[in-house]
Amino acid sequence: MSETRLGWPEWQALEAHARAVRQLHLRRLFEEDPGRFERLSFRFDDLLLDLSKNLVTDETLRLLLRLAERADVPGWIARMFAGERINHTEGRAVLHVALRNRSGRPIRVDGEDVMPRVEAVLARMRAFSEAVRTGAWRGHTGRRITDVVNLGIGGSDLGPRMVCRALRPWGGPLRVHFVANVDGADLADTLAGLDPERTLFIVASKSFTTQETLTNARSARAWLLERLADEAAVARHFVAVSTHREAVAAFGIDPANMFEFWDWVGGRFSLWSAIGLPIALYVGMDRFEALLAGAHEMDEHFRTAPLGANLPVLLALVGVWYVDFLGAETQAVLPYDQRLERLPAYLQQAEMESNGKSVDRAGRRVGWHTCPVVWGEPGTNGQHAFFQLLHQGTRLVPCDFLLAAEGGDPYPEHHRILVANALAQAEALMRGRTEAEARAELEAAGLSGEALERLLPHKVFPGNRPSTFILYRRLDPRTLGRLIALYEHKIFVQGVIWDVNAFDQWGVELGKQLASAILPELEGGATGAHDASTVGLMQHWRNLVGG
C-alpha cells in the first residue's frame, strides 16, 4: 500500500482540520460572515463558480492549496501542455488541449509541432460538413443526405451525443442520431423510419476493432446494401473516424473519407477531434469552432491562473476534500438545463474512467479514496426523484448545480421558475429547517398536541448539505466548451492529487477478454473453465433459447 500522501504534513493537517469542520454548520457560517459569498465565489468572464455553500472555510482552502502545491499541480499542468508522455502506462502524451488550441502557439510531441496536423483535419472536417449540409455531397442514388447516424461507444459516443443535445437550438438541416449499445434494439430503433438513400453513417473507432461499434457498423452496412443492392453505395454512405486505414478500406469506406486522430487523444477527451464530426455536421463548423474556442479560453485560464484563483483547481480540491476528508462516496451533477441532460452521463465516463483507480502511478495500492460515484439528472426532474435523499437521507452527497441566467427557449416564465427552483434547492440543502422552525410552521397550519409531535420529526431538515453553484449567462457553443474543459481539468488535477494515471483505462479490458471467450461458447463451442454461476447462467440461457 502506498503511504506517501498519508504521511505528508499537508494531508495530516487536512485530516485534523476536517475534525473541526464536522462540528460546523453552513447556516451558522453564513450568519456569522456576511462576506462569505464574495470571498468564496470565483469568476471567469460571465462564468461564476460559487463555493460558498460548501463545507469549507478560508483555512480549508488554504490547506487544500498547500496540498496542491505539495503534489506539484503546477508542474503537472506544465508537463501536460508541453506534450510530455504523462500517460506513462501507455507511453502517450495527453494533448486534447492541442485540438482546440486557437493561440497559434506550437504544441509539440517529441519535438514535432502537432498543430499543422490538427489544423489539416479541422479543414477537412469543415469541407466535408459543409458539403453534406449544403447538399453538395449526395448519396449513392443522387439524393441529398438528411440523416446522420454516428456509430461509436464510450468516448466516441458520449461526448458528441451530449454536445449535440446541448446545442439543439443551433442544429439543422441534418438530423443526427447516435447508436452505441451492441443491443440490436438500439440500431433497429434508430434505423426504423430512416431512408437508406438519404442516410450517412459515421463509424467512430480509433482502432476500427471495437466490438460493439464494428458489430453495429456491419449490420448498418447490411441494412444499406439490402436496400441499395450495390457495394459501391458504401463509399457514399459511410465515413470513418479512425487511425486504421487498412481496416477502414477493407470495410468499403474510401480512405479519403477517413478522418484521423492520434494516440495522444484519449477517447473520453476526444470530442474536440474528428470524433466531433457529428457535431460539425449538426451545428456547422463555425459553431464547432466556437466550442473549441470556449474550451481554449478555459485551457489558458487553467494554464496561467494562480492556483488560488484557478477555477478547475478549486473545483478539484473541493472534490478531494469531500472524498478523502469528509467521507463522501458520490457526487451529484444537477444541470438545471434540459439540454444538458446528458452531461451527468458524460461526466460519469470522464471522471470514473479517469480516476476510478486503486493503484498509484508507481503501481502501489493507494491508501486513500479516489474518484466518487458520479450521477445526476436535470432539474427539476431530479427534485421529484432523488432529492428526498439529498435533503433528509443519511449520506453526504455534494452537489454541483449548473444554471444559465438566460434560457434558450421561447418560454421566459418557465425559465424564471427553473431559476427559482435551482436557487431554492441549493439554499434548502444548506439551511435545512430546524425543529423550532418546523414546529412554528405546523402550529401556523393549525396542528397541535400529539398530532404535531408525531409529524414534527418528519418535517425537520438537517441542512448542512454542501453544493457548488456554476452560473453563466447562457448555454451556447462557447460556454459549453468552457464548461466541459472546466470539468476535464478538474479531473486532471484530482488525478495528480490522488497520484493516479487519469488517462488509461485498463479496468475495462478484463470483461472484454472474458466476453470474447464466452461468445464462441454461446455459439455452440465447448464450455470453457468458468465459475459455477457463469456455467449455470450459460446453460439456462441455452435452455431459454432452445439451444
Buried (B, 14 or more C-beta within 10 A) or exposed (E): EBEBBBEBEBBEBBEEBBEEBEEEBBBEBBEEBEEBEEEBBBEBBEBBBBBBBBBBBEEBBEBBBBBBEBBEBBEBBEBBBEBBBBBEEBEBBBBBBBBBBBEEEEBBBEEEBBBEBBEEBBEBBBEBBBEBBEEEBBBBEEBBBBBBBBBBBBBBBBBBBBBBBBBBEBBEEBBBBBBBEBEEEBBEEBBEEBEBBBBBBBBBBBEBEBBBBBBBBEBBBEBBBEEBEEEEBBBBBBBBBBBBBEBBBEBBBBEEBBBBBBEBBBBBBBBBBBBBBBBBBBBBBEBBBBBBBBBBBBBBBBBEBEBBEBBBBBBBBBBBBBBBBBEBEBBBBBBBBBBBBBBBBBBBBBBBBBBBBEBBBEEBEBBBBBBBBBBBBBBBEBBEEBBEEBBBEEEBBBBBBBBBEEBBEEEEEEBEEBBEBBBEBBBBBBBBBBEEBBBEEBEEEEBEEEEBEEBBEEBBBBBBBBBBBBBBEEBBBBBBBBBBBBBBBBBBBBBBBBBBBBBBBEEEEEEEEEEEEBEEBBEEEEEEEBEEEBBEEBEEEBEEEEE
